[in-house]
Amino acid sequence: MSPVSPLRRSAATSILAAAVLLIGIATAPAGAGAALSQSPAPRILGAGSASAIPGSYIVTLKDNASLQAGGVAARAQALSAEHKGKVEHVYTKARRGFSVAMSENEARKLAAEPHVASVMQDQYVKSITADDALTQQDGSGGAPNLIQPVTSETWALDRIDQRKPPLDAKYHYADALAGDNVTAYVISTGIRITHEQFAGRASFGPNFRADGKPNADDCEGTGTFLAGVIGGTEFGVAKKVELVSVRVVGCNGIGQLSEFESAIDWVAANAVKPAVALNSLQICADPETGDEQACLPDVVASVVESQENLVASGVVLVAGAGNKNRDACINSLGIAPSVLYAGGTSFNDVRMNVSNFGPCVDIWAPAEAITSASVTSDVGELTFSHPVIAAAFVAGAAAVLKSDPKFVNASSATVIDQLVNKQSTKDVISGLDGSSFNKFLFTNPPGGFTVGSSVKLAPNSDGRLSLFGTNSGGFILQRTQAPLVGALPAGGAQTDAGAGNWGAWIQSSTKGWESVAAGRHADGRIELVGLTQTHELWHRRQSAPNSTTWLSWSQLDSPTALGIDAVSVKLLTNNRLMMFGANQDGRSYFRTQTAANASTWGSWTPIAFSGQARSVTAESNTDGRIEVFVADVDGQVWHSKQITATDTNWSVFTQITGSTTMGVLAAARNSNGKVDVFGTDDNGSIWHATQTAAGATSYGTWTRLTFSGKLKSVTAEANAVDRIHVVAVDTAGKIWESLQTAAGATTYSAFTLLDGQLRP
């Protein structure tokens, strides 16, 4: 994942290095005899701890050509038979090996076998919630809605879909992005799959706990509760996710490490992707007293390695950071670098006083007084407080993200980076120490957060508009208004610039683009800026004014650490272009061309906006001063102007009143000098407000434009006959356009459909 704190990465590196030494010591290549002869004699790892299980061992095999030819199962059976053992579990994906019941003497002999990398004594482990009492309450479930009314029982859902209080007593989510076609594996105590909260979406996976239970049903409660938080119809984050019960601990919350390893291995080998997994085990335990025991380094190294291999198989793995009110890096079962660890918060965004903390906690989420499904009946509810619940909220958010077409094939690291670094709400949690990351879970609901429009208009020097956007395949699409038939009027301006007068679409030969921006240079050539899905910025320009050919792409020196997700470009009075960018942290920036028509740009500079920006756009006033428009996380629109037309200093942001739900903004200047600002709101409606006078600091009332669907993105530009042309993309990617009824008018035609499809 990225970034990982130096402390956490150092600790993780040490663990992995230990894993290589402890369970891979005998894998030295031929010819390394001198070094090998100095290695310690084979031994049983993890032996002597209070959590050790006599007569049970976990064997890791050397992954050599011989093993690959004969198979793990055959090697396990042969070695077990030779050493009078009984194979319990075979591991083929998260590790190559098996668990076996045999005597200690035979286990020592087995450790000396040339095909064996290590033998580790099995350990008792327990659910992280095993010591906590569960409080039963009466109640029944509810039904999901696109906007779910929130009660005191579901306060946490209301919290994670907003940046900050006051909350709106609703949980916002997209029906198409509610975990549909995503599978969540709950590695815990099992799931009561018949509970009404799961609406037939829960199923049994394997039961690895050897306690006589016939299936992966839950008899302890933790797994059912956490599954309800992940995907319950009323209590869950991802209301369409498929839930699979993978049982590894029994009715008393106790299990065996060999069984946990089997679960990790099974999910790695069998997960239906896209997939997320939640692990609720983090504690070695004394089987007689149930007391927590520190896992030995051998055990930690083994567990970390298995979890890393599970993540490498393409599953996003989430775990709780622990409940001991201490540094989470001191984790009983280790900290795997690629696992997403969550800490718990109370009401008012305060760290729970029992939640672990520190640089190994990646993200925070609610975990106090949470209501979810109870194991006691199919309609039962349970109110419970425990930091591990935060991990269930995060796993649900990961499932929501994986149902987004942009992330369905994304790596675990990309998903974690999106949730932790780009999408989370920063600096709202109190009660953290100085080493903890202050990042709070945010589900990014529809209209809740964006970074600007995905479709852009730019004027050619002959008056024709060009339209740019990206499609779902990551290609840039472009089309230009059709040329005039016959002679041009005086001045060469196109007169037929009405709706529908467009040429054919042209698709880029390259793909992997997230969004584009476009603006016209002082020499008349359009500058095209492309943003890749990995936050790289590239630019190119027309080979000549009005041309359909372009110069080669070249990369801009833009730091990917800023995470710029959308850009726009405007021409300054001094003939330099100014570029504006915004990221998922809600921070916005600008940079300026070093000279007119130059191919080099200055550094990104933060825009002094005190809130978090959902969208940023800009337009020039008649006096040449650029005006910046920002929609904040509350949907309010703010604006600021250059102090003078050639500098990079800005006035204080002031609010354009009357807007409370705006998401994406665009702006264009009328022929009379007044600026029109447009915005799509959270319901998909489109609005506009006009400056009260050219260059004024005040705007008139927001007026809704005529459109019956739901728009997601918008762009606007004045055309050759001085009428503002508006193009918008709906939630399905269909493209619509509207035209000002006359130059300078405050009314617009009804939207008409264009051919083609763009990313919303």
HUDAMO-V412199 format. One record per residue. N is the residue number from 1. OMEGA is omega in degrees with one decimal (* if undefined). BURIAL is 1 if it has 9 or more other ideal C-beta (glycine too) atoms within 8 Angstrom, else 0. D_FIRST is the distance of its C-alpha to the first C-alpha in Angstrom with 2 decimals. Layout:
n,omega,burial,d_first
N,OMEGA,BURIAL,D_FIRST
N,OMEGA,BURIAL,D_FIRST
//
This chain:
n,omega,burial,d_first
1,-172.9,1,0.00
2,-11.6,0,3.74
3,172.9,0,6.01
4,-177.6,0,6.45
5,178.4,1,10.20
6,-179.4,0,12.52
7,-179.3,1,14.12
8,-178.9,1,11.31
9,178.2,1,10.13
10,179.7,0,13.89
11,-179.0,1,14.55
12,179.2,1,12.06
13,178.0,1,13.53
14,179.3,0,16.90
15,-178.8,1,16.41
16,176.0,1,15.48
17,177.0,0,18.35
18,179.7,1,20.53
19,179.2,1,19.73
20,-178.7,0,20.95
21,-171.7,0,24.01
22,-175.5,1,24.85
23,177.2,1,24.42
24,-172.6,1,24.72
25,-174.6,1,27.52
26,-177.8,1,30.04
27,179.8,0,28.21
28,-178.0,0,29.66
29,176.5,0,31.25
30,-179.1,0,34.98
31,-180.0,0,36.74
32,-173.5,0,34.70
33,-177.7,0,37.53
34,179.5,0,38.08
35,-177.4,0,34.57
36,-178.0,1,34.57
37,179.2,0,37.91
38,-179.5,0,36.58
39,178.3,0,33.81
40,178.9,0,34.61
41,178.1,0,36.41
42,-179.0,1,34.47
43,176.7,0,33.92
44,-179.7,1,32.65
45,175.1,1,29.25
46,-177.5,1,28.75
47,172.7,0,32.52
48,-179.8,0,34.47
49,179.0,1,32.21
50,-179.4,0,33.72
51,-177.1,1,31.31
52,179.8,1,32.30
53,-179.5,1,34.06
54,173.8,0,37.20
55,179.3,0,37.76
56,-171.8,1,34.32
57,175.9,1,31.86
58,-174.1,1,28.60
59,173.1,1,29.06
60,-178.0,1,26.55
61,173.6,1,28.25
62,-177.7,1,27.94
63,-177.3,0,26.46
64,-177.5,0,29.33
65,-179.5,0,31.64
66,179.0,0,34.04
67,-179.3,1,31.54
68,-179.6,0,30.33
69,-175.1,0,33.98
70,179.9,0,35.18
71,-177.0,0,32.24
72,-175.9,1,30.58
73,-179.8,1,33.05
74,179.6,0,36.06
75,179.7,1,34.89
76,-179.4,1,34.15
77,-178.3,1,37.61
78,-178.6,0,39.37
79,178.8,1,37.89
80,179.9,1,38.40
81,-178.7,0,42.00
82,-175.7,0,42.72
83,170.8,1,41.64
84,-179.7,0,43.23
85,177.4,1,40.08
86,179.8,0,38.93
87,178.4,1,35.64
88,-178.8,1,33.82
89,175.9,1,30.51
90,-179.2,1,29.27
91,-177.1,1,25.59
92,-173.2,0,24.79
93,-179.1,1,21.17
94,170.4,1,18.77
95,173.4,1,21.26
96,-178.5,1,24.71
97,-176.9,1,27.25
98,170.2,1,29.25
99,-171.2,1,30.52
100,172.0,1,34.19
101,179.7,0,37.03
102,180.0,1,39.29
103,178.6,0,41.07
104,-179.6,0,39.57
105,179.6,0,41.96
106,178.2,1,40.88
107,177.4,1,37.19
108,177.1,1,37.89
109,179.4,1,39.70
110,-179.3,1,36.90
111,-179.8,1,34.44
112,-179.4,0,36.76
113,-176.6,0,36.75
114,-179.6,0,35.69
115,-176.9,1,33.34
116,176.9,1,31.50
117,179.8,1,28.42
118,170.6,1,28.56
119,-178.6,1,30.24
120,177.7,1,28.75
121,178.1,1,30.79
122,-177.1,1,29.69
123,169.4,1,28.86
124,175.3,1,29.61
125,178.4,1,26.71
126,177.0,1,26.99
127,-178.6,1,25.40
128,-179.2,1,23.91
129,-170.3,1,26.61
130,-176.8,1,29.48
131,-172.9,0,31.29
132,179.6,0,31.25
133,177.9,0,34.20
134,-177.1,1,33.85
135,-178.6,0,36.24
136,174.9,0,37.89
137,176.3,1,38.99
138,175.6,0,41.00
139,177.9,1,39.82
140,-175.5,0,38.73
141,179.4,1,35.98
142,-177.5,0,36.05
143,-178.2,0,35.24
144,173.9,0,32.31
145,176.5,0,33.04
146,169.5,0,31.20
147,-175.5,0,31.96
148,174.0,1,32.28
149,-174.8,0,34.62
150,174.0,1,33.06
151,177.8,0,34.97
152,179.8,0,34.42
153,-176.5,1,32.87
154,-178.1,1,30.11
155,-175.5,1,29.53
156,176.1,1,25.78
157,177.7,1,25.46
158,-176.7,1,27.44
159,-172.4,1,25.17
160,176.5,1,21.79
161,176.8,1,23.30
162,179.1,1,24.56
163,-174.9,1,23.29
164,173.6,0,26.03
165,3.8,0,29.33
166,-178.3,0,32.04
167,-174.7,1,30.86
168,177.9,0,32.76
169,178.1,0,33.30
170,171.1,1,31.54
171,-177.5,1,28.32
172,175.3,1,27.57
173,178.8,1,25.79
174,-179.8,0,26.36
175,-179.2,0,28.29
176,-178.5,0,26.71
177,-177.2,1,23.15
178,-178.1,1,23.71
179,-179.9,1,21.74
180,-179.9,1,24.47
181,175.4,0,23.96
182,178.9,1,20.78
183,177.4,1,21.11
184,179.4,1,19.77
185,-177.7,1,20.38
186,-178.1,1,21.43
187,-169.2,1,21.44
188,-174.9,1,24.01
189,-175.2,1,27.78
190,178.0,1,28.49
191,168.6,1,29.29
192,-169.0,1,32.72
193,-179.1,1,32.30
194,-178.7,0,35.65
195,-176.3,1,34.71
196,178.9,1,35.57
197,-174.8,1,32.19
198,171.3,1,30.75
199,177.8,0,33.54
200,-178.5,0,33.48
201,-179.5,1,29.75
202,-179.5,1,29.11
203,177.5,1,30.01
204,162.2,1,30.22
205,-178.9,1,27.94
206,172.2,1,29.06
207,-177.2,1,30.44
208,-179.4,1,29.43
209,-177.1,1,31.27
210,179.8,0,34.62
211,175.8,0,36.73
212,178.3,0,39.05
213,-172.4,1,37.46
214,-176.8,0,37.95
215,-175.6,0,34.67
216,176.1,1,31.33
217,-175.1,1,33.16
218,174.8,1,32.22
219,-179.3,1,34.77
220,172.0,1,32.76
221,-174.2,1,31.14
222,-175.9,1,27.49
223,179.0,1,26.17
224,179.8,1,28.54
225,-177.7,1,27.67
226,177.1,1,23.89
227,177.4,1,24.53
228,177.5,1,26.74
229,179.5,1,24.08
230,-168.9,1,21.65
231,176.7,1,24.40
232,-178.2,1,27.88
233,177.3,1,30.24
234,-171.4,1,31.06
235,-170.6,1,28.48
236,177.8,1,25.34
237,-176.0,1,22.61
238,-166.1,1,22.51
239,177.4,1,26.22
240,-176.4,1,26.36
241,172.4,1,23.64
242,-176.1,1,25.03
243,-179.6,1,24.67
244,179.6,1,25.08
245,174.7,1,26.28
246,-170.6,1,25.11
247,-179.3,1,27.32
248,176.5,1,26.60
249,-172.6,1,28.62
250,-176.2,1,32.22
251,177.7,0,34.41
252,179.3,0,34.16
253,-177.3,1,30.34
254,175.3,1,30.58
255,179.7,1,29.22
256,179.7,1,28.61
257,179.7,1,25.57
258,178.1,1,26.96
259,175.3,1,26.97
260,177.4,1,23.39
261,177.8,1,22.45
262,179.4,1,24.62
263,178.9,1,22.81
264,-179.2,1,19.37
265,-178.5,1,21.14
266,179.3,1,23.04
267,178.8,1,20.20
268,-176.3,1,18.39
269,-168.4,1,21.78
270,-175.5,0,23.12
271,173.1,1,20.63
272,-172.5,0,22.01
273,5.6,0,19.28
274,-172.3,1,17.74
275,169.6,1,16.82
276,177.9,1,15.05
277,176.4,1,16.00
278,177.9,1,16.80
279,-179.8,1,17.61
280,178.1,1,20.29
281,177.4,1,21.16
282,-168.6,1,20.23
283,165.4,1,23.63
284,-171.9,1,26.04
285,169.9,1,29.57
286,-174.4,1,33.24
287,-177.5,0,34.84
288,-177.0,0,38.14
289,-175.1,0,37.15
290,-178.5,1,33.73
291,176.6,0,32.62
292,175.7,0,29.05
293,175.8,1,28.81
294,177.4,0,26.32
295,178.9,1,24.72
296,-179.3,1,25.64
297,177.5,0,23.14
298,-178.3,1,24.05
299,179.2,1,23.03
300,-178.8,1,19.72
301,-178.8,1,18.84
302,-177.4,1,19.98
303,178.4,1,18.10
304,-178.8,1,14.72
305,-179.5,1,15.45
306,179.9,1,16.56
307,176.0,1,13.62
308,179.3,1,11.28
309,175.2,1,13.98
310,178.6,1,14.11
311,179.8,1,10.57
312,179.0,0,11.52
313,176.8,1,14.62
314,180.0,0,13.08
315,174.0,1,13.05
316,-176.4,1,10.70
317,-178.4,1,11.44
318,179.0,1,12.21
319,174.8,1,14.27
320,-178.8,1,16.43
321,177.9,1,16.02
322,-172.2,1,19.71
323,-177.9,1,23.12
324,179.8,0,24.70
325,-179.5,0,24.46
326,177.7,0,22.80
327,-177.4,1,19.69
328,178.0,1,17.05
329,175.5,1,15.97
330,-175.0,0,19.41
331,-175.3,1,18.42
332,177.8,1,21.15
333,173.1,1,19.05
334,177.5,1,16.30
335,178.4,1,12.68
336,-174.2,1,10.40
337,-174.1,1,7.13
338,177.7,1,5.56
339,179.7,1,8.00
340,-177.1,1,8.26
341,-176.0,1,11.18
342,173.2,1,13.88
343,-173.5,1,16.93
344,176.5,1,20.32
345,175.9,1,22.55
346,173.9,1,26.28
347,177.4,0,28.50
348,172.1,0,28.38
349,176.5,1,24.67
350,176.7,1,25.42
351,174.4,1,23.29
352,-173.9,1,25.05
353,176.0,0,26.97
354,-177.1,0,25.82
355,171.7,1,22.08
356,-173.5,1,20.01
357,176.3,1,18.30
358,-172.2,1,16.63
359,177.3,1,13.33
360,172.8,1,11.85
361,-175.8,1,12.50
362,-171.7,1,9.74
363,-177.9,1,12.37
364,179.9,1,16.11
365,-179.2,1,18.55
366,-179.3,1,22.28
367,-178.5,1,23.55
368,177.9,1,27.21
369,-180.0,0,30.24
370,178.2,1,28.35
371,179.2,1,30.62
372,-175.7,1,29.71
373,176.1,1,31.42
374,-179.6,1,33.60
375,-170.8,1,34.32
376,178.3,0,38.02
377,-178.4,0,39.05
378,177.7,0,37.99
379,-175.2,1,38.43
380,176.3,1,37.51
381,-176.4,1,35.17
382,174.0,1,33.59
383,-167.6,1,32.58
384,175.7,1,30.17
385,177.4,1,28.11
386,-178.5,1,25.18
387,-178.5,1,21.64
388,178.0,1,20.31
389,177.1,1,21.59
390,179.6,1,18.80
391,178.1,1,16.39
392,175.1,1,18.86
393,-179.7,1,18.83
394,177.5,1,15.05
395,176.2,1,15.42
396,177.9,1,18.28
397,176.8,1,16.46
398,177.6,1,13.83
399,176.2,1,17.04
400,-178.8,1,18.58
401,-179.0,1,15.82
402,175.5,1,16.01
403,175.6,1,19.76
404,-179.7,1,19.45
405,179.9,0,20.54
406,-174.5,0,17.97
407,-175.2,1,15.08
408,178.9,1,17.11
409,-177.8,0,15.95
410,177.2,1,12.43
411,176.5,0,9.68
412,-179.5,1,7.62
413,179.3,1,4.44
414,178.9,1,7.31
415,179.8,1,8.69
416,178.4,1,6.26
417,179.3,1,6.30
418,-177.9,1,9.96
419,-171.2,1,10.70
420,-170.6,1,9.34
421,-174.5,1,9.89
422,-167.4,1,12.48
423,-174.0,1,14.38
424,174.5,1,14.73
425,-172.8,1,17.99
426,165.5,0,17.93
427,176.4,0,20.35
428,-174.9,1,22.41
429,174.8,1,21.97
430,178.9,0,24.64
431,178.5,0,25.05
432,173.1,1,21.82
433,-174.8,0,22.08
434,-177.8,0,21.11
435,-175.1,1,17.93
436,174.3,1,16.37
437,-177.3,1,14.22
438,-176.6,1,16.70
439,-174.1,1,14.86
440,-177.1,1,16.83
441,175.7,1,16.21
442,-173.9,1,17.90
443,176.3,1,18.74
444,-177.1,0,19.89
445,-179.9,1,23.21
446,-179.5,1,25.62
447,-176.6,1,26.96
448,179.3,1,24.89
449,177.2,1,22.69
450,179.1,1,22.73
451,173.3,1,22.83
452,-173.7,1,26.08
453,177.8,1,28.18
454,-179.6,1,27.17
455,-174.1,1,30.80
456,171.6,1,32.76
457,174.6,1,36.44
458,-178.5,1,37.89
459,168.1,1,41.61
460,-178.3,1,43.19
461,176.5,1,46.03
462,176.4,1,48.58
463,179.7,1,47.54
464,176.7,1,45.63
465,170.8,1,42.24
466,-177.9,1,39.25
467,-177.5,1,36.60
468,174.5,1,32.97
469,175.3,1,29.97
470,177.9,1,27.22
471,-175.2,1,27.50
472,177.2,0,25.26
473,178.8,0,25.11
474,177.0,1,23.59
475,172.3,1,26.99
476,176.0,1,28.82
477,-178.8,1,32.22
478,169.5,1,35.19
479,-176.3,1,38.77
480,176.3,1,41.63
481,-176.2,1,44.74
482,178.9,0,47.62
483,178.5,0,50.15
484,170.0,0,53.57
485,-178.4,0,56.54
486,-173.8,0,59.49
487,175.5,0,59.98
488,175.7,0,57.78
489,179.4,0,59.47
490,-178.6,0,60.20
491,173.6,0,57.12
492,-177.6,0,55.27
493,177.8,1,53.21
494,-179.7,1,52.33
495,-179.6,0,54.24
496,-178.2,0,52.91
497,-176.4,1,49.37
498,-179.0,0,49.37
499,174.7,1,46.86
500,-176.5,0,46.38
501,-173.7,0,47.56
502,173.6,1,44.55
503,-177.1,0,44.25
504,175.1,0,42.17
505,172.6,0,38.39
506,-178.8,0,36.84
507,179.4,0,33.40
508,176.1,1,31.22
509,178.6,0,30.90
510,177.0,0,27.20
511,-174.7,0,24.49
512,-179.0,0,20.89
513,178.1,1,22.22
514,-179.8,0,21.03
515,179.3,1,24.06
516,170.7,1,26.99
517,-178.9,1,29.33
518,175.7,1,32.84
519,-175.3,1,35.61
520,175.9,1,38.89
521,175.3,1,39.58
522,179.6,0,42.84
523,175.5,0,44.18
524,-179.8,1,43.75
525,178.7,1,40.87
526,172.3,1,37.84
527,178.7,1,34.49
528,179.1,1,31.64
529,179.2,1,28.04
530,179.0,1,25.32
531,-180.0,1,21.73
532,179.9,1,19.29
533,175.9,0,16.51
534,172.6,0,14.09
535,171.6,1,16.08
536,177.2,1,18.46
537,176.6,1,22.07
538,178.9,1,25.02
539,176.6,1,28.70
540,177.7,1,32.07
541,176.7,1,35.57
542,178.0,1,38.68
543,176.0,0,40.90
544,177.6,0,43.76
545,177.3,1,44.45
546,-175.7,1,44.60
547,173.0,1,43.44
548,176.5,0,41.51
549,-172.4,0,40.04
550,172.0,1,37.15
551,-176.7,0,36.23
552,174.5,0,33.16
553,168.5,0,29.62
554,-174.2,0,28.34
555,174.7,0,24.99
556,179.2,1,25.04
557,-178.9,0,23.62
558,-179.7,1,21.19
559,-179.6,0,18.11
560,179.6,0,15.09
561,177.5,0,13.58
562,179.1,1,16.27
563,180.0,1,14.85
564,-176.6,1,18.48
565,178.3,1,19.04
566,-179.0,1,22.85
567,169.8,1,25.69
568,-173.1,1,29.47
569,176.2,1,32.18
570,-178.4,1,35.66
571,177.9,1,38.58
572,177.4,1,39.92
573,179.8,0,43.62
574,175.6,0,43.25
575,171.3,0,42.15
576,173.7,1,38.57
577,172.4,1,35.75
578,-179.0,1,33.31
579,178.1,1,29.82
580,-179.8,1,28.02
581,178.0,1,24.35
582,179.0,1,22.27
583,-175.9,1,18.67
584,172.3,1,17.18
585,-176.6,1,17.40
586,178.7,1,21.11
587,-177.7,1,21.77
588,-171.8,1,24.20
589,170.6,1,25.32
590,174.1,1,28.17
591,-173.7,1,29.20
592,172.6,1,32.61
593,-178.5,1,34.09
594,176.9,0,35.59
595,178.1,0,38.92
596,178.1,1,40.55
597,-178.1,1,39.37
598,175.5,1,37.05
599,179.4,0,33.94
600,-175.1,0,32.18
601,174.0,1,30.66
602,-177.6,0,30.22
603,172.6,0,27.05
604,178.7,1,25.25
605,179.6,1,26.91
606,171.6,0,25.92
607,-172.9,1,28.48
608,175.0,0,30.05
609,-171.0,1,29.47
610,-179.6,0,29.02
611,174.7,1,27.51
612,-173.3,1,24.46
613,170.6,1,25.27
614,-175.8,1,24.97
615,178.5,1,26.86
616,173.0,1,28.49
617,-176.4,1,31.47
618,174.1,1,34.46
619,179.5,1,38.12
620,175.4,1,40.93
621,-178.7,1,44.04
622,177.7,0,47.60
623,176.7,0,47.69
624,-179.5,1,44.72
625,176.8,1,42.26
626,176.2,1,38.84
627,-179.7,1,37.99
628,178.2,1,34.38
629,-178.7,1,33.74
630,168.4,1,30.80
631,-176.4,1,30.22
632,-175.4,1,28.46
633,175.6,1,26.55
634,179.2,0,29.97
635,177.1,1,31.31
636,-178.0,1,33.66
637,-179.0,1,34.46
638,178.7,1,34.89
639,-179.7,1,36.30
640,179.4,1,36.98
641,168.7,1,39.07
642,175.5,1,39.33
643,171.0,0,41.95
644,-171.8,0,43.67
645,-175.7,1,43.20
646,-176.3,0,41.93
647,-179.9,0,39.74
648,174.6,0,36.18
649,-170.6,0,37.19
650,175.5,1,36.98
651,177.3,0,38.97
652,178.6,0,37.66
653,173.9,1,36.02
654,-174.6,1,38.45
655,167.3,0,38.13
656,-169.8,1,39.82
657,174.2,0,41.28
658,179.6,0,41.42
659,-178.8,1,37.84
660,-176.7,0,35.65
661,-177.1,1,33.41
662,179.6,1,32.66
663,-177.2,1,29.35
664,-176.5,1,29.76
665,169.2,1,32.35
666,-179.5,1,34.53
667,177.1,1,37.66
668,-177.9,1,40.73
669,176.6,1,44.01
670,177.1,1,47.39
671,177.7,0,50.49
672,176.4,0,51.96
673,179.7,1,49.12
674,177.7,1,47.51
675,172.6,1,43.77
676,176.1,1,42.62
677,-177.0,1,39.17
678,177.7,1,37.72
679,169.8,1,35.12
680,-177.3,1,33.86
681,-175.8,1,33.53
682,178.1,1,31.51
683,179.5,0,34.28
684,176.2,1,34.17
685,-179.6,1,37.41
686,-175.1,1,38.05
687,172.7,1,39.94
688,175.6,1,41.34
689,-174.6,1,43.00
690,174.0,1,45.30
691,179.9,1,46.12
692,175.1,0,49.47
693,-179.7,0,50.69
694,178.7,1,49.46
695,-177.2,1,47.19
696,176.3,1,47.50
697,-179.3,0,44.88
698,-178.5,0,45.70
699,178.3,1,45.05
700,-177.1,0,47.05
701,173.9,0,46.20
702,-179.6,1,43.29
703,-178.1,0,44.84
704,174.4,0,43.36
705,-176.0,1,43.71
706,173.9,0,44.97
707,-173.9,1,42.28
708,-178.9,0,42.21
709,179.8,0,38.67
710,-178.5,0,35.20
711,-176.1,1,33.86
712,-171.8,1,30.25
713,-175.9,1,30.55
714,172.4,1,33.50
715,-178.0,1,34.87
716,179.1,1,38.38
717,175.4,1,40.62
718,-179.1,1,44.38
719,-171.6,1,46.15
720,178.3,1,49.21
721,171.3,1,51.70
722,172.2,1,49.93
723,-179.4,1,48.63
724,180.0,1,45.00
725,-179.2,1,43.16
726,175.1,1,40.35
727,-178.5,1,37.89
728,179.0,1,35.43
729,-179.8,1,33.08
730,-174.4,1,33.15
731,177.4,1,30.52
732,179.7,0,31.47
733,177.6,1,31.13
734,-171.5,0,34.91
735,-177.7,1,36.30
736,178.3,1,39.14
737,177.2,1,41.33
738,-176.7,1,43.90
739,174.2,1,46.40
740,-175.3,1,48.14
741,175.8,0,51.69
742,178.7,0,53.17
743,178.2,1,52.22
744,-177.8,1,51.33
745,176.1,1,51.66
746,179.4,0,49.64
747,-177.1,0,49.72
748,177.8,1,47.74
749,174.4,1,48.54
750,-179.7,0,46.99
751,174.4,1,43.79
752,-173.6,1,44.40
753,170.9,0,42.05
754,173.1,1,41.03
755,179.8,0,40.13
756,-179.3,0,36.60
757,-179.9,0,33.22
758,174.7,1,30.23
759,-178.1,1,26.81
760,*,1,27.62
//
